[in-house]
């Protein structure tokens, strides 16, 4: 696994792997639960697992991280071949 440090001063949007996303800072609410109920990596893993259960061949091709100064609206974007981005 790659250790990657983000430098959002150089680039506002940077590529990231699903494994790297799992290791990033966990955004929690005041009760120490995932902000908005689920972490980004959990959402992606759940969608991948649901697709696999239906025998779809799923692969995440592109995953991007962006620095957002507003902590309550973090962004993650994943794309797959021929599909529109899935945003949360």
PDB file of N, CA, C and O in Angstrom, chain B, residues numbered from 101:
ATOM      1  N   UNK B 101       0.841  -1.180   0.000  1.00  0.00           N
ATOM      2  CA  UNK B 101       0.000   0.000   0.000  1.00  0.00           C
ATOM      3  C   UNK B 101       0.884   1.241   0.000  1.00  0.00           C
ATOM      4  O   UNK B 101       1.878   1.322   0.721  1.00  0.00           O
ATOM      5  N   UNK B 102       0.503   2.177  -0.808  1.00  0.00           N
ATOM      6  CA  UNK B 102       1.231   3.437  -0.914  1.00  0.00           C
ATOM      7  C   UNK B 102       0.914   4.344   0.259  1.00  0.00           C
ATOM      8  O   UNK B 102      -0.249   4.525   0.619  1.00  0.00           O
ATOM      9  N   UNK B 103       1.955   4.912   0.853  1.00  0.00           N
ATOM     10  CA  UNK B 103       1.734   5.997   1.799  1.00  0.00           C
ATOM     11  C   UNK B 103       1.715   7.269   0.974  1.00  0.00           C
ATOM     12  O   UNK B 103       2.673   7.561   0.258  1.00  0.00           O
ATOM     13  N   UNK B 104       0.651   8.014   1.065  1.00  0.00           N
ATOM     14  CA  UNK B 104       0.507   9.200   0.237  1.00  0.00           C
ATOM     15  C   UNK B 104       0.125  10.363   1.131  1.00  0.00           C
ATOM     16  O   UNK B 104      -0.801  10.278   1.937  1.00  0.00           O
ATOM     17  N   UNK B 105       0.854  11.441   0.969  1.00  0.00           N
ATOM     18  CA  UNK B 105       0.533  12.663   1.678  1.00  0.00           C
ATOM     19  C   UNK B 105      -0.021  13.643   0.663  1.00  0.00           C
ATOM     20  O   UNK B 105       0.567  13.844  -0.399  1.00  0.00           O
ATOM     21  N   UNK B 106      -1.123  14.237   0.979  1.00  0.00           N
ATOM     22  CA  UNK B 106      -1.771  15.154   0.056  1.00  0.00           C
ATOM     23  C   UNK B 106      -1.202  16.552   0.213  1.00  0.00           C
ATOM     24  O   UNK B 106      -0.998  17.030   1.329  1.00  0.00           O
ATOM     25  N   UNK B 107      -0.953  17.189  -0.891  1.00  0.00           N
ATOM     26  CA  UNK B 107      -0.527  18.574  -0.900  1.00  0.00           C
ATOM     27  C   UNK B 107      -1.547  19.346  -1.731  1.00  0.00           C
ATOM     28  O   UNK B 107      -1.382  19.527  -2.937  1.00  0.00           O
ATOM     29  N   UNK B 108      -2.594  19.791  -1.064  1.00  0.00           N
ATOM     30  CA  UNK B 108      -3.686  20.469  -1.767  1.00  0.00           C
ATOM     31  C   UNK B 108      -3.312  21.888  -2.181  1.00  0.00           C
ATOM     32  O   UNK B 108      -4.072  22.550  -2.887  1.00  0.00           O
ATOM     33  N   UNK B 109      -2.150  22.354  -1.747  1.00  0.00           N
ATOM     34  CA  UNK B 109      -1.659  23.636  -2.244  1.00  0.00           C
ATOM     35  C   UNK B 109      -1.186  23.487  -3.694  1.00  0.00           C
ATOM     36  O   UNK B 109      -1.329  24.411  -4.495  1.00  0.00           O
ATOM     37  N   UNK B 110      -0.625  22.329  -4.024  1.00  0.00           N
ATOM     38  CA  UNK B 110      -0.152  22.066  -5.391  1.00  0.00           C
ATOM     39  C   UNK B 110      -1.300  21.713  -6.328  1.00  0.00           C
ATOM     40  O   UNK B 110      -1.350  22.179  -7.466  1.00  0.00           O
ATOM     41  N   UNK B 111      -2.221  20.885  -5.842  1.00  0.00           N
ATOM     42  CA  UNK B 111      -3.353  20.466  -6.667  1.00  0.00           C
ATOM     43  C   UNK B 111      -4.581  20.330  -5.769  1.00  0.00           C
ATOM     44  O   UNK B 111      -4.530  19.664  -4.735  1.00  0.00           O
ATOM     45  N   UNK B 112      -5.679  20.960  -6.166  1.00  0.00           N
ATOM     46  CA  UNK B 112      -6.890  20.953  -5.333  1.00  0.00           C
ATOM     47  C   UNK B 112      -7.595  19.603  -5.344  1.00  0.00           C
ATOM     48  O   UNK B 112      -8.324  19.267  -4.410  1.00  0.00           O
ATOM     49  N   UNK B 113      -7.375  18.833  -6.402  1.00  0.00           N
ATOM     50  CA  UNK B 113      -7.962  17.498  -6.524  1.00  0.00           C
ATOM     51  C   UNK B 113      -6.837  16.515  -6.803  1.00  0.00           C
ATOM     52  O   UNK B 113      -5.998  16.755  -7.671  1.00  0.00           O
ATOM     53  N   UNK B 114      -6.819  15.403  -6.063  1.00  0.00           N
ATOM     54  CA  UNK B 114      -5.759  14.413  -6.217  1.00  0.00           C
ATOM     55  C   UNK B 114      -6.341  13.013  -6.263  1.00  0.00           C
ATOM     56  O   UNK B 114      -7.381  12.742  -5.663  1.00  0.00           O
ATOM     57  N   UNK B 115      -5.660  12.123  -6.982  1.00  0.00           N
ATOM     58  CA  UNK B 115      -6.130  10.745  -7.070  1.00  0.00           C
ATOM     59  C   UNK B 115      -5.803  10.005  -5.781  1.00  0.00           C
ATOM     60  O   UNK B 115      -4.846  10.334  -5.080  1.00  0.00           O
ATOM     61  N   UNK B 116      -6.621   8.996  -5.484  1.00  0.00           N
ATOM     62  CA  UNK B 116      -6.460   8.205  -4.267  1.00  0.00           C
ATOM     63  C   UNK B 116      -7.016   6.813  -4.551  1.00  0.00           C
ATOM     64  O   UNK B 116      -7.925   6.664  -5.368  1.00  0.00           O
ATOM     65  N   UNK B 117      -6.484   5.801  -3.889  1.00  0.00           N
ATOM     66  CA  UNK B 117      -7.024   4.451  -4.009  1.00  0.00           C
ATOM     67  C   UNK B 117      -8.056   4.229  -2.901  1.00  0.00           C
ATOM     68  O   UNK B 117      -8.112   4.981  -1.928  1.00  0.00           O
ATOM     69  N   UNK B 118      -8.859   3.200  -3.065  1.00  0.00           N
ATOM     70  CA  UNK B 118      -9.851   2.868  -2.039  1.00  0.00           C
ATOM     71  C   UNK B 118      -9.146   2.513  -0.728  1.00  0.00           C
ATOM     72  O   UNK B 118      -9.627   2.872   0.347  1.00  0.00           O
ATOM     73  N   UNK B 119      -8.029   1.823  -0.804  1.00  0.00           N
ATOM     74  CA  UNK B 119      -7.269   1.467   0.398  1.00  0.00           C
ATOM     75  C   UNK B 119      -6.739   2.720   1.097  1.00  0.00           C
ATOM     76  O   UNK B 119      -6.746   2.794   2.326  1.00  0.00           O
ATOM     77  N   UNK B 120      -6.280   3.703   0.318  1.00  0.00           N
ATOM     78  CA  UNK B 120      -5.813   4.952   0.921  1.00  0.00           C
ATOM     79  C   UNK B 120      -6.976   5.709   1.554  1.00  0.00           C
ATOM     80  O   UNK B 120      -6.831   6.304   2.621  1.00  0.00           O
ATOM     81  N   UNK B 121      -8.121   5.684   0.894  1.00  0.00           N
ATOM     82  CA  UNK B 121      -9.299   6.350   1.442  1.00  0.00           C
ATOM     83  C   UNK B 121      -9.676   5.766   2.799  1.00  0.00           C
ATOM     84  O   UNK B 121     -10.070   6.502   3.703  1.00  0.00           O
ATOM     85  N   UNK B 122      -9.559   4.453   2.947  1.00  0.00           N
ATOM     86  CA  UNK B 122      -9.879   3.806   4.220  1.00  0.00           C
ATOM     87  C   UNK B 122      -8.963   4.267   5.345  1.00  0.00           C
ATOM     88  O   UNK B 122      -9.353   4.236   6.512  1.00  0.00           O
ATOM     89  N   UNK B 123      -7.750   4.694   5.008  1.00  0.00           N
ATOM     90  CA  UNK B 123      -6.780   5.114   6.017  1.00  0.00           C
ATOM     91  C   UNK B 123      -6.810   6.603   6.307  1.00  0.00           C
ATOM     92  O   UNK B 123      -6.081   7.070   7.182  1.00  0.00           O
ATOM     93  N   UNK B 124      -7.632   7.358   5.596  1.00  0.00           N
ATOM     94  CA  UNK B 124      -7.684   8.798   5.838  1.00  0.00           C
ATOM     95  C   UNK B 124      -8.456   9.107   7.118  1.00  0.00           C
ATOM     96  O   UNK B 124      -9.058   8.224   7.728  1.00  0.00           O
ATOM     97  N   UNK B 125      -8.423  10.351   7.499  1.00  0.00           N
ATOM     98  CA  UNK B 125      -9.104  10.828   8.703  1.00  0.00           C
ATOM     99  C   UNK B 125     -10.595  10.491   8.650  1.00  0.00           C
ATOM    100  O   UNK B 125     -11.264  10.753   7.651  1.00  0.00           O
ATOM    101  N   UNK B 126     -11.099   9.915   9.721  1.00  0.00           N
ATOM    102  CA  UNK B 126     -12.522   9.574   9.810  1.00  0.00           C
ATOM    103  C   UNK B 126     -13.279  10.794  10.331  1.00  0.00           C
ATOM    104  O   UNK B 126     -13.006  11.280  11.429  1.00  0.00           O
ATOM    105  N   UNK B 127     -14.226  11.281   9.541  1.00  0.00           N
ATOM    106  CA  UNK B 127     -15.026  12.436   9.948  1.00  0.00           C
ATOM    107  C   UNK B 127     -16.206  11.953  10.790  1.00  0.00           C
ATOM    108  O   UNK B 127     -17.083  11.243  10.299  1.00  0.00           O
ATOM    109  N   UNK B 128     -16.216  12.346  12.056  1.00  0.00           N
ATOM    110  CA  UNK B 128     -17.252  11.912  12.981  1.00  0.00           C
ATOM    111  C   UNK B 128     -18.085  13.092  13.465  1.00  0.00           C
ATOM    112  O   UNK B 128     -17.635  14.238  13.466  1.00  0.00           O
ATOM    113  N   UNK B 129     -19.320  12.777  13.881  1.00  0.00           N
ATOM    114  CA  UNK B 129     -20.170  13.802  14.472  1.00  0.00           C
ATOM    115  C   UNK B 129     -19.826  13.924  15.959  1.00  0.00           C
ATOM    116  O   UNK B 129     -18.861  13.318  16.426  1.00  0.00           O
ATOM    117  N   UNK B 130     -20.596  14.688  16.684  1.00  0.00           N
ATOM    118  CA  UNK B 130     -20.313  14.926  18.106  1.00  0.00           C
ATOM    119  C   UNK B 130     -20.472  13.667  18.954  1.00  0.00           C
ATOM    120  O   UNK B 130     -19.978  13.617  20.081  1.00  0.00           O
ATOM    121  N   UNK B 131     -21.159  12.646  18.427  1.00  0.00           N
ATOM    122  CA  UNK B 131     -21.354  11.382  19.149  1.00  0.00           C
ATOM    123  C   UNK B 131     -20.349  10.326  18.699  1.00  0.00           C
ATOM    124  O   UNK B 131     -20.494   9.149  19.031  1.00  0.00           O
ATOM    125  N   UNK B 132     -19.338  10.740  17.949  1.00  0.00           N
ATOM    126  CA  UNK B 132     -18.278   9.869  17.438  1.00  0.00           C
ATOM    127  C   UNK B 132     -18.796   8.831  16.438  1.00  0.00           C
ATOM    128  O   UNK B 132     -18.202   7.764  16.279  1.00  0.00           O
ATOM    129  N   UNK B 133     -19.900   9.148  15.772  1.00  0.00           N
ATOM    130  CA  UNK B 133     -20.422   8.311  14.691  1.00  0.00           C
ATOM    131  C   UNK B 133     -20.011   8.930  13.362  1.00  0.00           C
ATOM    132  O   UNK B 133     -19.739  10.128  13.292  1.00  0.00           O
ATOM    133  N   UNK B 134     -19.964   8.114  12.301  1.00  0.00           N
ATOM    134  CA  UNK B 134     -19.606   8.682  10.994  1.00  0.00           C
ATOM    135  C   UNK B 134     -20.515   9.849  10.625  1.00  0.00           C
ATOM    136  O   UNK B 134     -21.734   9.778  10.782  1.00  0.00           O
ATOM    137  N   UNK B 135     -19.904  10.924  10.132  1.00  0.00           N
ATOM    138  CA  UNK B 135     -20.663  12.091   9.692  1.00  0.00           C
ATOM    139  C   UNK B 135     -21.610  11.674   8.582  1.00  0.00           C
ATOM    140  O   UNK B 135     -21.191  11.033   7.618  1.00  0.00           O
ATOM    141  N   UNK B 136     -22.876  12.028   8.704  1.00  0.00           N
ATOM    142  CA  UNK B 136     -23.937  11.667   7.759  1.00  0.00           C
ATOM    143  C   UNK B 136     -24.185  10.160   7.722  1.00  0.00           C
ATOM    144  O   UNK B 136     -24.786   9.662   6.770  1.00  0.00           O
ATOM    145  N   UNK B 137     -23.727   9.416   8.757  1.00  0.00           N
ATOM    146  CA  UNK B 137     -24.106   8.022   8.922  1.00  0.00           C
ATOM    147  C   UNK B 137     -23.185   6.972   8.334  1.00  0.00           C
ATOM    148  O   UNK B 137     -23.315   5.795   8.670  1.00  0.00           O
ATOM    149  N   UNK B 138     -22.255   7.355   7.463  1.00  0.00           N
ATOM    150  CA  UNK B 138     -21.392   6.349   6.843  1.00  0.00           C
ATOM    151  C   UNK B 138     -20.125   7.028   6.337  1.00  0.00           C
ATOM    152  O   UNK B 138     -20.156   8.173   5.886  1.00  0.00           O
ATOM    153  N   UNK B 139     -19.025   6.313   6.419  1.00  0.00           N
ATOM    154  CA  UNK B 139     -17.781   6.824   5.852  1.00  0.00           C
ATOM    155  C   UNK B 139     -17.791   6.581   4.347  1.00  0.00           C
ATOM    156  O   UNK B 139     -18.457   5.665   3.865  1.00  0.00           O
ATOM    157  N   UNK B 140     -17.050   7.403   3.608  1.00  0.00           N
ATOM    158  CA  UNK B 140     -17.015   7.265   2.153  1.00  0.00           C
ATOM    159  C   UNK B 140     -16.575   5.871   1.718  1.00  0.00           C
ATOM    160  O   UNK B 140     -17.188   5.278   0.831  1.00  0.00           O
ATOM    161  N   UNK B 141     -15.523   5.347   2.333  1.00  0.00           N
ATOM    162  CA  UNK B 141     -15.023   4.034   1.932  1.00  0.00           C
ATOM    163  C   UNK B 141     -16.040   2.941   2.229  1.00  0.00           C
ATOM    164  O   UNK B 141     -16.135   1.970   1.477  1.00  0.00           O
ATOM    165  N   UNK B 142     -16.807   3.081   3.317  1.00  0.00           N
ATOM    166  CA  UNK B 142     -17.842   2.099   3.631  1.00  0.00           C
ATOM    167  C   UNK B 142     -18.934   2.109   2.573  1.00  0.00           C
ATOM    168  O   UNK B 142     -19.403   1.052   2.149  1.00  0.00           O
ATOM    169  N   UNK B 143     -19.336   3.295   2.148  1.00  0.00           N
ATOM    170  CA  UNK B 143     -20.347   3.412   1.111  1.00  0.00           C
ATOM    171  C   UNK B 143     -19.892   2.723  -0.175  1.00  0.00           C
ATOM    172  O   UNK B 143     -20.634   1.941  -0.768  1.00  0.00           O
ATOM    173  N   UNK B 144     -18.668   3.024  -0.594  1.00  0.00           N
ATOM    174  CA  UNK B 144     -18.145   2.408  -1.816  1.00  0.00           C
ATOM    175  C   UNK B 144     -18.063   0.896  -1.674  1.00  0.00           C
ATOM    176  O   UNK B 144     -18.436   0.169  -2.596  1.00  0.00           O
ATOM    177  N   UNK B 145     -17.578   0.407  -0.527  1.00  0.00           N
ATOM    178  CA  UNK B 145     -17.492  -1.043  -0.316  1.00  0.00           C
ATOM    179  C   UNK B 145     -18.868  -1.699  -0.311  1.00  0.00           C
ATOM    180  O   UNK B 145     -19.025  -2.804  -0.830  1.00  0.00           O
ATOM    181  N   UNK B 146     -19.860  -1.042   0.265  1.00  0.00           N
ATOM    182  CA  UNK B 146     -21.217  -1.592   0.266  1.00  0.00           C
ATOM    183  C   UNK B 146     -21.780  -1.690  -1.145  1.00  0.00           C
ATOM    184  O   UNK B 146     -22.400  -2.694  -1.497  1.00  0.00           O
ATOM    185  N   UNK B 147     -21.571  -0.656  -1.957  1.00  0.00           N
ATOM    186  CA  UNK B 147     -22.051  -0.673  -3.335  1.00  0.00           C
ATOM    187  C   UNK B 147     -21.341  -1.772  -4.122  1.00  0.00           C
ATOM    188  O   UNK B 147     -21.976  -2.504  -4.881  1.00  0.00           O
ATOM    189  N   UNK B 148     -20.030  -1.887  -3.942  1.00  0.00           N
ATOM    190  CA  UNK B 148     -19.263  -2.938  -4.626  1.00  0.00           C
ATOM    191  C   UNK B 148     -19.775  -4.312  -4.214  1.00  0.00           C
ATOM    192  O   UNK B 148     -19.966  -5.179  -5.067  1.00  0.00           O
ATOM    193  N   UNK B 149     -19.999  -4.525  -2.914  1.00  0.00           N
ATOM    194  CA  UNK B 149     -20.496  -5.818  -2.431  1.00  0.00           C
ATOM    195  C   UNK B 149     -21.889  -6.129  -2.969  1.00  0.00           C
ATOM    196  O   UNK B 149     -22.170  -7.270  -3.334  1.00  0.00           O
ATOM    197  N   UNK B 150     -22.763  -5.125  -3.021  1.00  0.00           N
ATOM    198  CA  UNK B 150     -24.111  -5.348  -3.559  1.00  0.00           C
ATOM    199  C   UNK B 150     -24.038  -5.744  -5.033  1.00  0.00           C
ATOM    200  O   UNK B 150     -24.770  -6.626  -5.480  1.00  0.00           O
ATOM    201  N   UNK B 151     -23.163  -5.094  -5.776  1.00  0.00           N
ATOM    202  CA  UNK B 151     -22.993  -5.439  -7.196  1.00  0.00           C
ATOM    203  C   UNK B 151     -22.431  -6.850  -7.352  1.00  0.00           C
ATOM    204  O   UNK B 151     -22.878  -7.608  -8.212  1.00  0.00           O
ATOM    205  N   UNK B 152     -21.450  -7.200  -6.519  1.00  0.00           N
ATOM    206  CA  UNK B 152     -20.868  -8.547  -6.579  1.00  0.00           C
ATOM    207  C   UNK B 152     -21.896  -9.619  -6.247  1.00  0.00           C
ATOM    208  O   UNK B 152     -21.887 -10.694  -6.847  1.00  0.00           O
ATOM    209  N   UNK B 153     -22.784  -9.335  -5.293  1.00  0.00           N
ATOM    210  CA  UNK B 153     -23.840 -10.286  -4.944  1.00  0.00           C
ATOM    211  C   UNK B 153     -24.778 -10.554  -6.122  1.00  0.00           C
ATOM    212  O   UNK B 153     -25.363 -11.633  -6.223  1.00  0.00           O
ATOM    213  N   UNK B 154     -24.915  -9.586  -6.994  1.00  0.00           N
ATOM    214  CA  UNK B 154     -25.758  -9.722  -8.185  1.00  0.00           C
ATOM    215  C   UNK B 154     -24.941 -10.195  -9.400  1.00  0.00           C
ATOM    216  O   UNK B 154     -25.430 -10.199 -10.530  1.00  0.00           O
ATOM    217  N   UNK B 155     -23.686 -10.594  -9.142  1.00  0.00           N
ATOM    218  CA  UNK B 155     -22.769 -11.121 -10.162  1.00  0.00           C
ATOM    219  C   UNK B 155     -22.383 -10.094 -11.216  1.00  0.00           C
ATOM    220  O   UNK B 155     -22.147 -10.436 -12.375  1.00  0.00           O
ATOM    221  N   UNK B 156     -22.321  -8.834 -10.803  1.00  0.00           N
ATOM    222  CA  UNK B 156     -21.785  -7.784 -11.676  1.00  0.00           C
ATOM    223  C   UNK B 156     -20.282  -7.704 -11.448  1.00  0.00           C
ATOM    224  O   UNK B 156     -19.806  -7.835 -10.320  1.00  0.00           O
ATOM    225  N   UNK B 157     -19.551  -7.490 -12.514  1.00  0.00           N
ATOM    226  CA  UNK B 157     -18.112  -7.305 -12.415  1.00  0.00           C
ATOM    227  C   UNK B 157     -17.858  -5.817 -12.175  1.00  0.00           C
ATOM    228  O   UNK B 157     -18.029  -5.006 -13.086  1.00  0.00           O
ATOM    229  N   UNK B 158     -17.453  -5.453 -10.961  1.00  0.00           N
ATOM    230  CA  UNK B 158     -17.320  -4.052 -10.572  1.00  0.00           C
ATOM    231  C   UNK B 158     -15.865  -3.738 -10.259  1.00  0.00           C
ATOM    232  O   UNK B 158     -15.160  -4.515  -9.616  1.00  0.00           O
ATOM    233  N   UNK B 159     -15.442  -2.577 -10.734  1.00  0.00           N
ATOM    234  CA  UNK B 159     -14.111  -2.090 -10.428  1.00  0.00           C
ATOM    235  C   UNK B 159     -14.162  -0.572 -10.337  1.00  0.00           C
ATOM    236  O   UNK B 159     -14.765   0.083 -11.187  1.00  0.00           O
ATOM    237  N   UNK B 160     -13.538  -0.015  -9.317  1.00  0.00           N
ATOM    238  CA  UNK B 160     -13.445   1.439  -9.191  1.00  0.00           C
ATOM    239  C   UNK B 160     -12.195   1.860  -9.942  1.00  0.00           C
ATOM    240  O   UNK B 160     -11.080   1.479  -9.585  1.00  0.00           O
ATOM    241  N   UNK B 161     -12.395   2.655 -10.994  1.00  0.00           N
ATOM    242  CA  UNK B 161     -11.268   3.084 -11.822  1.00  0.00           C
ATOM    243  C   UNK B 161     -10.619   4.353 -11.304  1.00  0.00           C
ATOM    244  O   UNK B 161      -9.395   4.427 -11.199  1.00  0.00           O
ATOM    245  N   UNK B 162     -11.412   5.331 -10.986  1.00  0.00           N
ATOM    246  CA  UNK B 162     -10.893   6.625 -10.582  1.00  0.00           C
ATOM    247  C   UNK B 162     -11.541   7.056  -9.274  1.00  0.00           C
ATOM    248  O   UNK B 162     -12.763   7.010  -9.127  1.00  0.00           O
ATOM    249  N   UNK B 163     -10.723   7.467  -8.346  1.00  0.00           N
ATOM    250  CA  UNK B 163     -11.208   7.967  -7.065  1.00  0.00           C
ATOM    251  C   UNK B 163     -10.396   9.217  -6.766  1.00  0.00           C
ATOM    252  O   UNK B 163      -9.170   9.213  -6.873  1.00  0.00           O
ATOM    253  N   UNK B 164     -11.086  10.281  -6.392  1.00  0.00           N
ATOM    254  CA  UNK B 164     -10.419  11.570  -6.189  1.00  0.00           C
ATOM    255  C   UNK B 164     -10.685  12.090  -4.790  1.00  0.00           C
ATOM    256  O   UNK B 164     -11.751  11.867  -4.215  1.00  0.00           O
ATOM    257  N   UNK B 165      -9.692  12.790  -4.252  1.00  0.00           N
ATOM    258  CA  UNK B 165      -9.830  13.479  -2.972  1.00  0.00           C
ATOM    259  C   UNK B 165      -9.678  14.966  -3.232  1.00  0.00           C
ATOM    260  O   UNK B 165      -8.870  15.384  -4.061  1.00  0.00           O
ATOM    261  N   UNK B 166     -10.459  15.757  -2.518  1.00  0.00           N
ATOM    262  CA  UNK B 166     -10.376  17.214  -2.650  1.00  0.00           C
ATOM    263  C   UNK B 166     -10.417  17.834  -1.263  1.00  0.00           C
ATOM    264  O   UNK B 166     -11.165  17.388  -0.393  1.00  0.00           O
ATOM    265  N   UNK B 167      -9.613  18.857  -1.066  1.00  0.00           N
ATOM    266  CA  UNK B 167      -9.630  19.585   0.202  1.00  0.00           C
ATOM    267  C   UNK B 167     -10.839  20.501   0.196  1.00  0.00           C
ATOM    268  O   UNK B 167     -11.065  21.256  -0.749  1.00  0.00           O
ATOM    269  N   UNK B 168     -11.602  20.419   1.257  1.00  0.00           N
ATOM    270  CA  UNK B 168     -12.774  21.264   1.388  1.00  0.00           C
ATOM    271  C   UNK B 168     -12.662  21.985   2.720  1.00  0.00           C
ATOM    272  O   UNK B 168     -12.515  21.342   3.759  1.00  0.00           O
ATOM    273  N   UNK B 169     -12.728  23.277   2.706  1.00  0.00           N
ATOM    274  CA  UNK B 169     -12.592  24.060   3.937  1.00  0.00           C
ATOM    275  C   UNK B 169     -13.823  23.953   4.829  1.00  0.00           C
ATOM    276  O   UNK B 169     -13.757  24.273   6.016  1.00  0.00           O
ATOM    277  N   UNK B 170     -14.943  23.507   4.269  1.00  0.00           N
ATOM    278  CA  UNK B 170     -16.183  23.343   5.040  1.00  0.00           C
ATOM    279  C   UNK B 170     -16.245  21.900   5.553  1.00  0.00           C
ATOM    280  O   UNK B 170     -16.516  20.987   4.774  1.00  0.00           O
ATOM    281  N   UNK B 171     -15.997  21.680   6.853  1.00  0.00           N
ATOM    282  CA  UNK B 171     -15.906  20.311   7.375  1.00  0.00           C
ATOM    283  C   UNK B 171     -17.198  19.505   7.301  1.00  0.00           C
ATOM    284  O   UNK B 171     -17.145  18.277   7.361  1.00  0.00           O
ATOM    285  N   UNK B 172     -18.338  20.139   7.175  1.00  0.00           N
ATOM    286  CA  UNK B 172     -19.596  19.394   7.151  1.00  0.00           C
ATOM    287  C   UNK B 172     -19.996  18.966   5.739  1.00  0.00           C
ATOM    288  O   UNK B 172     -21.067  18.389   5.548  1.00  0.00           O
ATOM    289  N   UNK B 173     -19.154  19.241   4.759  1.00  0.00           N
ATOM    290  CA  UNK B 173     -19.514  18.844   3.397  1.00  0.00           C
ATOM    291  C   UNK B 173     -18.302  18.292   2.654  1.00  0.00           C
ATOM    292  O   UNK B 173     -17.950  18.762   1.572  1.00  0.00           O
ATOM    293  N   UNK B 174     -17.675  17.287   3.255  1.00  0.00           N
ATOM    294  CA  UNK B 174     -16.521  16.658   2.605  1.00  0.00           C
ATOM    295  C   UNK B 174     -16.967  15.991   1.312  1.00  0.00           C
ATOM    296  O   UNK B 174     -18.129  15.609   1.174  1.00  0.00           O
ATOM    297  N   UNK B 175     -16.050  15.852   0.370  1.00  0.00           N
ATOM    298  CA  UNK B 175     -16.398  15.310  -0.940  1.00  0.00           C
ATOM    299  C   UNK B 175     -15.502  14.146  -1.317  1.00  0.00           C
ATOM    300  O   UNK B 175     -14.306  14.122  -1.024  1.00  0.00           O
ATOM    301  N   UNK B 176     -16.114  13.200  -1.964  1.00  0.00           N
ATOM    302  CA  UNK B 176     -15.413  12.062  -2.525  1.00  0.00           C
ATOM    303  C   UNK B 176     -16.112  11.747  -3.833  1.00  0.00           C
ATOM    304  O   UNK B 176     -17.337  11.849  -3.911  1.00  0.00           O
ATOM    305  N   UNK B 177     -15.382  11.372  -4.845  1.00  0.00           N
ATOM    306  CA  UNK B 177     -15.991  11.095  -6.138  1.00  0.00           C
ATOM    307  C   UNK B 177     -15.356   9.848  -6.724  1.00  0.00           C
ATOM    308  O   UNK B 177     -14.131   9.733  -6.763  1.00  0.00           O
ATOM    309  N   UNK B 178     -16.177   8.918  -7.180  1.00  0.00           N
ATOM    310  CA  UNK B 178     -15.684   7.702  -7.833  1.00  0.00           C
ATOM    311  C   UNK B 178     -16.326   7.608  -9.206  1.00  0.00           C
ATOM    312  O   UNK B 178     -17.492   7.964  -9.378  1.00  0.00           O
ATOM    313  N   UNK B 179     -15.577   7.135 -10.172  1.00  0.00           N
ATOM    314  CA  UNK B 179     -16.134   6.935 -11.506  1.00  0.00           C
ATOM    315  C   UNK B 179     -15.844   5.516 -11.958  1.00  0.00           C
ATOM    316  O   UNK B 179     -14.884   4.893 -11.506  1.00  0.00           O
ATOM    317  N   UNK B 180     -16.675   5.016 -12.847  1.00  0.00           N
ATOM    318  CA  UNK B 180     -16.430   3.725 -13.471  1.00  0.00           C
ATOM    319  C   UNK B 180     -16.547   3.914 -14.972  1.00  0.00           C
ATOM    320  O   UNK B 180     -17.122   4.899 -15.434  1.00  0.00           O
ATOM    321  N   UNK B 181     -16.020   3.001 -15.714  1.00  0.00           N
ATOM    322  CA  UNK B 181     -15.983   3.139 -17.178  1.00  0.00           C
ATOM    323  C   UNK B 181     -17.387   3.329 -17.730  1.00  0.00           C
ATOM    324  O   UNK B 181     -18.286   2.533 -17.459  1.00  0.00           O
ATOM    325  N   UNK B 182     -17.565   4.393 -18.509  1.00  0.00           N
ATOM    326  CA  UNK B 182     -18.841   4.628 -19.171  1.00  0.00           C
ATOM    327  C   UNK B 182     -19.960   5.093 -18.268  1.00  0.00           C
ATOM    328  O   UNK B 182     -21.110   5.146 -18.704  1.00  0.00           O
ATOM    329  N   UNK B 183     -19.672   5.425 -17.046  1.00  0.00           N
ATOM    330  CA  UNK B 183     -20.709   5.837 -16.104  1.00  0.00           C
ATOM    331  C   UNK B 183     -20.434   7.252 -15.611  1.00  0.00           C
ATOM    332  O   UNK B 183     -19.304   7.737 -15.661  1.00  0.00           O
ATOM    333  N   UNK B 184     -21.467   7.886 -15.146  1.00  0.00           N
ATOM    334  CA  UNK B 184     -21.317   9.212 -14.527  1.00  0.00           C
ATOM    335  C   UNK B 184     -20.716   9.040 -13.137  1.00  0.00           C
ATOM    336  O   UNK B 184     -20.855   7.975 -12.537  1.00  0.00           O
ATOM    337  N   UNK B 185     -20.052  10.067 -12.616  1.00  0.00           N
ATOM    338  CA  UNK B 185     -19.498   9.980 -11.262  1.00  0.00           C
ATOM    339  C   UNK B 185     -20.593   9.752 -10.219  1.00  0.00           C
ATOM    340  O   UNK B 185     -21.712  10.251 -10.343  1.00  0.00           O
ATOM    341  N   UNK B 186     -20.239   8.986  -9.194  1.00  0.00           N
ATOM    342  CA  UNK B 186     -21.120   8.783  -8.041  1.00  0.00           C
ATOM    343  C   UNK B 186     -20.596   9.699  -6.960  1.00  0.00           C
ATOM    344  O   UNK B 186     -19.440   9.581  -6.553  1.00  0.00           O
ATOM    345  N   UNK B 187     -21.425  10.608  -6.489  1.00  0.00           N
ATOM    346  CA  UNK B 187     -20.980  11.572  -5.483  1.00  0.00           C
ATOM    347  C   UNK B 187     -21.734  11.360  -4.185  1.00  0.00           C
ATOM    348  O   UNK B 187     -22.893  10.946  -4.174  1.00  0.00           O
ATOM    349  N   UNK B 188     -21.054  11.650  -3.105  1.00  0.00           N
ATOM    350  CA  UNK B 188     -21.684  11.618  -1.788  1.00  0.00           C
ATOM    351  C   UNK B 188     -21.351  12.892  -1.091  1.00  0.00           C
ATOM    352  O   UNK B 188     -21.773  13.102   0.046  1.00  0.00           O
TER     353      UNK B 188
END
